[in-house]
C-alpha cells in the first residue's frame, strides 16, 4: 500500500513539474518522426519507448504531461565548410566561414572547402537507438556529423603528399575513403552519410590575424599556368605536325600519280618506236 501511495505521489509530482512542457497534441511533418520519452523513474516505466511507439510522418500524437517527444526530420541535410560556400542548399547550413585545415604528408598545410549530405535513418528501431545512445535532437545529430566528418577528412587527406593532392584520381579516392570511414562510424547510430564533396583545396597557412599565407599556393599556381602554357604549345606543335603530314601525304599522292602517268606515256612511246624500227628493216 505504501509503495502504491509513493508511486502515485511521484507520478503527480512529475505531472506538476512537467505541466509547462509541450504536452497535448503534436502533429508530425511530412518527413518527420517522433520518439517518445517518459520523464519518469524507470520503475514507473520511464525512458524511451519501444519502436512501436515511434510517431510517423503526418501522424498526430498525444503527449501526456510526463512525456516529451523528440522530433527528427529524415529528409537530406547539408553541411558546408569554407568562405563562399553559401548555406549548402535549401535545408543546408554553413558550419563555418573558415576552411577545414589539414596538412599534406610532406608538410604543406592545406585548406579544404567541402560539403556533406546526410540523413537520419527513418526506421523506428534506428530512431530509438539514436535517442538512447547519442542524440535527442537534430542539433545533436548535426554536431555529431560535423565532428566525425571534420576528423575523418583531416586524417585521410593527411595521407596524401602535395603532388597527390594535385592528382584528381588519387584525391577523389581519398575523399571516397573519408566517406566510407564516416559511414562506418555513424551508420550503426542511425545516421546515413550519403556524400562528401571536396569543392576546393588550397595550400595555405592560417595566420594569427585571421589572414592566410598563400605564398606556396601562389607558386603552385604559377607552375600550373606554365604547365598549361607548355601543354598548349605541345598541342599547337602536334596540330602543325598533323597539318604538315597531311600536306606531305597529298603532295606525295600527286607525285606518285604523275610518275605513274609519265611511265605510261613512256611505255606507249617506246612501243611505237619499236614498231617503226621493225618496219624499216622489212
C-alpha positions as a printed NumPy array, in Angstrom:
array([[   0.   ,    0.   ,    0.   ],
       [   2.832,    2.361,    0.888],
       [   4.582,    1.564,   -2.424],
       [   1.417,    2.357,   -4.371],
       [   0.95 ,    5.599,   -2.466],
       [   4.559,    6.587,   -3.066],
       [   4.278,    5.811,   -6.779],
       [   1.139,    7.921,   -7.039],
       [   2.84 ,   10.817,   -5.254],
       [   5.849,   10.657,   -7.588],
       [   3.564,   10.494,  -10.615],
       [   1.561,   13.53 ,   -9.523],
       [   4.726,   15.465,   -8.687],
       [   6.198,   14.667,  -12.082],
       [   2.992,   15.747,  -13.783],
       [   3.071,   19.027,  -11.894],
       [   6.711,   19.685,  -12.741],
       [   6.154,   18.924,  -16.388],
       [   2.907,   20.824,  -16.844],
       [   4.794,   23.557,  -18.706],
       [   6.265,   21.178,  -21.333],
       [   4.951,   20.673,  -24.87 ],
       [   2.078,   18.45 ,  -23.902],
       [  -1.169,   17.796,  -25.738],
       [  -1.488,   17.069,  -29.451],
       [   1.568,   17.237,  -31.686],
       [   1.469,   16.818,  -35.454],
       [   4.427,   15.346,  -37.353],
       [   5.644,   16.949,  -40.581],
       [   5.836,   15.237,  -43.969],
       [   9.344,   13.833,  -43.305],
       [   9.309,   13.991,  -39.522],
       [   9.359,   11.177,  -36.972],
       [   8.879,   11.425,  -33.216],
       [  10.377,    9.311,  -30.433],
       [   8.514,    9.428,  -27.113],
       [  10.359,    9.679,  -23.828],
       [   8.71 ,    9.255,  -20.438],
       [  10.272,   11.562,  -17.838],
       [   9.581,    9.146,  -15.003],
       [  11.749,    6.841,  -12.901],
       [  12.493,    3.524,  -14.603],
       [  10.36 ,    1.561,  -12.136],
       [   7.4  ,    3.665,  -13.283],
       [   8.055,    2.962,  -16.964],
       [  10.285,    5.943,  -17.632],
       [  12.695,    6.179,  -20.522],
       [  12.482,    5.815,  -24.299],
       [   9.522,    3.908,  -25.65 ],
       [   9.693,    0.93 ,  -27.976],
       [   9.921,    1.108,  -31.763],
       [   6.145,    0.582,  -31.939],
       [   5.579,    3.885,  -30.139],
       [   7.515,    5.972,  -32.691],
       [   5.328,    8.589,  -34.401],
       [   5.394,    8.583,  -38.219],
       [   5.137,   11.464,  -40.735],
       [   1.785,   13.324,  -40.775],
       [   0.686,   11.455,  -37.647],
       [  -0.913,   13.316,  -34.739],
       [   0.186,   12.069,  -31.326],
       [  -0.92 ,   12.745,  -27.77 ],
       [   1.876,   13.84 ,  -25.443],
       [   0.996,   13.433,  -21.77 ],
       [   2.345,   15.751,  -19.06 ],
       [   5.014,   13.199,  -18.054],
       [   6.123,   12.643,  -21.643],
       [   8.192,   14.503,  -24.186],
       [   8.717,   13.743,  -27.833],
       [  11.987,   14.035,  -29.712],
       [  11.329,   15.07 ,  -33.311],
       [  13.652,   14.254,  -36.214],
       [  13.453,   15.379,  -39.835],
       [  14.603,   12.479,  -42.037],
       [  14.971,   14.472,  -45.266],
       [  18.509,   15.068,  -46.65 ],
       [  20.545,   17.601,  -44.679],
       [  23.57 ,   19.566,  -45.935],
       [  26.627,   20.956,  -44.188],
       [  29.399,   23.037,  -45.7  ],
       [  32.757,   24.444,  -44.665],
       [  34.582,   27.374,  -46.196],
       [  34.087,   31.021,  -47.082],
       [  31.997,   31.443,  -50.227],
       [  30.271,   28.082,  -49.94 ],
       [  26.842,   29.589,  -49.198],
       [  24.45 ,   27.657,  -46.985],
       [  24.844,   24.284,  -48.734],
       [  21.308,   24.171,  -50.125],
       [  17.699,   24.822,  -49.155],
       [  17.988,   22.839,  -45.914],
       [  21.725,   23.332,  -45.56 ],
       [  23.907,   25.033,  -43.027],
       [  27.278,   26.73 ,  -43.289],
       [  29.244,   25.221,  -40.423],
       [  31.947,   27.897,  -40.516],
       [  33.445,   30.504,  -42.836],
       [  36.904,   29.031,  -42.295],
       [  38.046,   26.102,  -44.395],
       [  38.935,   22.794,  -42.784],
       [  42.698,   22.865,  -42.299],
       [  44.889,   19.801,  -42.632],
       [  48.463,   19.053,  -43.652],
       [  49.875,   17.082,  -46.566],
       [  52.101,   14.126,  -45.728],
       [  55.195,   16.081,  -46.753],
       [  54.335,   19.013,  -44.506],
       [  52.465,   21.588,  -46.586],
       [  49.345,   22.962,  -44.905],
       [  46.126,   22.688,  -46.9  ],
       [  42.732,   24.394,  -46.61 ],
       [  39.673,   22.41 ,  -47.731],
       [  36.221,   23.613,  -48.789],
       [  33.674,   20.808,  -48.674],
       [  30.01 ,   19.894,  -48.415],
       [  28.367,   16.897,  -46.786],
       [  24.951,   15.346,  -47.365],
       [  23.463,   13.127,  -44.666],
       [  20.117,   11.996,  -43.334],
       [  18.7  ,   10.412,  -40.194],
       [  17.504,    6.869,  -40.787],
       [  13.715,    6.608,  -40.736],
       [  13.202,    3.079,  -39.468],
       [  11.809,    3.11 ,  -35.904],
       [  14.478,    0.787,  -34.465],
       [  17.247,    3.128,  -35.627],
       [  15.442,    6.179,  -34.271],
       [  15.012,    4.599,  -30.843],
       [  18.684,    3.594,  -30.777],
       [  19.702,    7.109,  -31.86 ],
       [  17.876,    8.673,  -28.911],
       [  19.092,    6.046,  -26.463],
       [  22.751,    6.414,  -27.402],
       [  23.802,    9.745,  -28.896],
       [  21.189,   12.369,  -29.768],
       [  17.927,   13.844,  -28.57 ],
       [  17.599,   16.489,  -31.279],
       [  18.533,   17.303,  -34.852],
       [  21.126,   19.739,  -33.478],
       [  22.786,   16.875,  -31.577],
       [  22.914,   14.817,  -34.783],
       [  24.351,   17.751,  -36.719],
       [  27.14 ,   18.297,  -34.192],
       [  27.997,   14.606,  -34.277],
       [  28.213,   14.578,  -38.089],
       [  30.355,   17.73 ,  -38.029],
       [  32.812,   16.213,  -35.548],
       [  33.151,   12.887,  -37.372],
       [  33.454,   14.313,  -40.91 ],
       [  35.923,   17.022,  -39.886],
       [  38.106,   14.459,  -38.117],
       [  37.988,   11.916,  -40.958],
       [  38.686,   14.406,  -43.766],
       [  41.724,   15.72 ,  -41.888],
       [  43.024,   12.23 ,  -41.129],
       [  42.628,   10.86 ,  -44.655],
       [  43.828,   13.907,  -46.592],
       [  46.873,   13.947,  -44.306],
       [  47.958,   10.685,  -46.017],
       [  48.455,   12.468,  -49.361],
       [  51.651,   14.121,  -50.491],
       [  51.467,   17.537,  -52.121],
       [  51.813,   16.022,  -55.599],
       [  48.988,   13.561,  -54.82 ],
       [  46.654,   16.407,  -53.876],
       [  47.   ,   17.568,  -57.477],
       [  46.242,   14.089,  -58.837],
       [  42.474,   14.051,  -59.455],
       [  42.202,   10.258,  -59.232],
       [  44.197,    9.948,  -56.013],
       [  42.425,   12.902,  -54.404],
       [  38.957,   11.587,  -55.268],
       [  39.842,    8.124,  -53.996],
       [  40.875,    9.661,  -50.672],
       [  37.6  ,   11.592,  -50.391],
       [  35.732,    8.335,  -51.087],
       [  37.751,    6.69 ,  -48.313],
       [  36.706,    9.513,  -45.991],
       [  33.065,    8.882,  -46.886],
       [  33.392,    5.173,  -46.078],
       [  35.064,    5.975,  -42.746],
       [  32.317,    8.404,  -41.751],
       [  29.661,    5.875,  -42.751],
       [  31.269,    3.162,  -40.64 ],
       [  31.208,    5.444,  -37.584],
       [  27.684,    6.802,  -37.955],
       [  25.561,    4.2  ,  -39.749],
       [  25.221,    1.965,  -36.695],
       [  23.999,    5.009,  -34.727],
       [  21.158,    5.67 ,  -37.168],
       [  22.789,    8.313,  -39.392],
       [  23.482,    7.844,  -43.11 ],
       [  26.301,    9.986,  -44.552],
       [  25.431,    9.936,  -48.268],
       [  28.075,   12.146,  -49.871],
       [  31.199,   14.167,  -49.153],
       [  32.262,   16.601,  -51.88 ],
       [  35.629,   18.332,  -51.777],
       [  34.889,   21.564,  -53.638],
       [  38.324,   23.162,  -53.406],
       [  41.738,   22.71 ,  -51.841],
       [  44.469,   25.302,  -51.397],
       [  47.966,   25.102,  -49.914],
       [  47.818,   27.958,  -47.41 ],
       [  48.826,   28.531,  -43.816],
       [  46.448,   30.331,  -41.397],
       [  47.901,   33.402,  -39.675],
       [  47.131,   34.793,  -36.235],
       [  45.34 ,   37.865,  -37.633],
       [  42.773,   35.657,  -39.451],
       [  44.754,   36.046,  -42.658],
       [  46.445,   33.382,  -44.761],
       [  49.975,   32.839,  -46.019],
       [  49.375,   31.997,  -49.694],
       [  52.957,   32.103,  -50.98 ],
       [  53.196,   28.377,  -51.648],
       [  49.78 ,   28.295,  -53.33 ],
       [  50.766,   31.279,  -55.464],
       [  53.93 ,   29.456,  -56.536],
       [  51.911,   26.348,  -57.398],
       [  49.534,   28.474,  -59.451],
       [  52.471,   29.899,  -61.403],
       [  53.775,   26.376,  -62.04 ],
       [  50.332,   25.23 ,  -63.121],
       [  49.993,   28.158,  -65.518],
       [  53.404,   27.355,  -67.023],
       [  52.411,   23.702,  -67.35 ],
       [  49.242,   24.782,  -69.144],
       [  51.294,   27.02 ,  -71.45 ],
       [  53.643,   24.123,  -72.194],
       [  50.728,   21.796,  -72.828],
       [  49.159,   24.378,  -75.12 ],
       [  52.434,   24.72 ,  -77.054],
       [  52.68 ,   20.942,  -77.359],
       [  49.126,   20.825,  -78.66 ],
       [  49.935,   23.577,  -81.187],
       [  53.046,   21.707,  -82.368],
       [  51.084,   18.477,  -82.757],
       [  48.461,   20.352,  -84.787],
       [  51.144,   21.813,  -87.086],
       [  52.801,   18.406,  -87.452],
       [  49.463,   16.816,  -88.351],
       [  48.77 ,   19.52 ,  -90.936],
       [  52.241,   19.189,  -92.46 ],
       [  51.894,   15.41 ,  -92.559],
       [  48.59 ,   15.787,  -94.383],
       [  50.15 ,   18.234,  -96.883],
       [  53.074,   15.853,  -97.426],
       [  50.744,   12.904,  -97.989],
       [  48.721,   14.897, -100.509],
       [  51.862,   16.058, -102.329],
       [  53.247,   12.525, -102.344],
       [  49.985,   11.237, -103.789],
       [  50.108,   13.836, -106.587],
       [  53.767,   12.993, -107.273],
       [  53.089,    9.255, -107.439],
       [  50.148,    9.855, -109.789],
       [  52.317,   11.942, -112.126],
       [  55.117,    9.382, -112.047],
       [  52.66 ,    6.656, -112.984],
       [  51.268,    8.845, -115.773],
       [  54.76 ,    9.565, -117.101],
       [  55.667,    5.876, -117.033],
       [  52.524,    5.134, -119.019],
       [  53.397,    7.73 , -121.666],
       [  56.978,    6.49 , -121.805],
       [  55.78 ,    2.936, -122.282],
       [  53.463,    3.952, -125.107],
       [  56.224,    5.897, -126.877],
       [  58.661,    3.015, -126.525],
       [  56.21 ,    0.589, -128.052],
       [  55.567,    2.89 , -131.07 ],
       [  59.323,    3.338, -131.649],
       [  59.97 ,   -0.374, -131.739],
       [  57.188,   -0.824, -134.259],
       [  58.688,    1.812, -136.603],
       [  62.167,    0.281, -136.323],
       [  60.785,   -3.159, -137.19 ],
       [  59.021,   -1.821, -140.291],
       [  62.208,   -0.079, -141.547],
       [  64.014,   -3.398, -141.807],
       [  61.3  ,   -5.023, -143.914]])
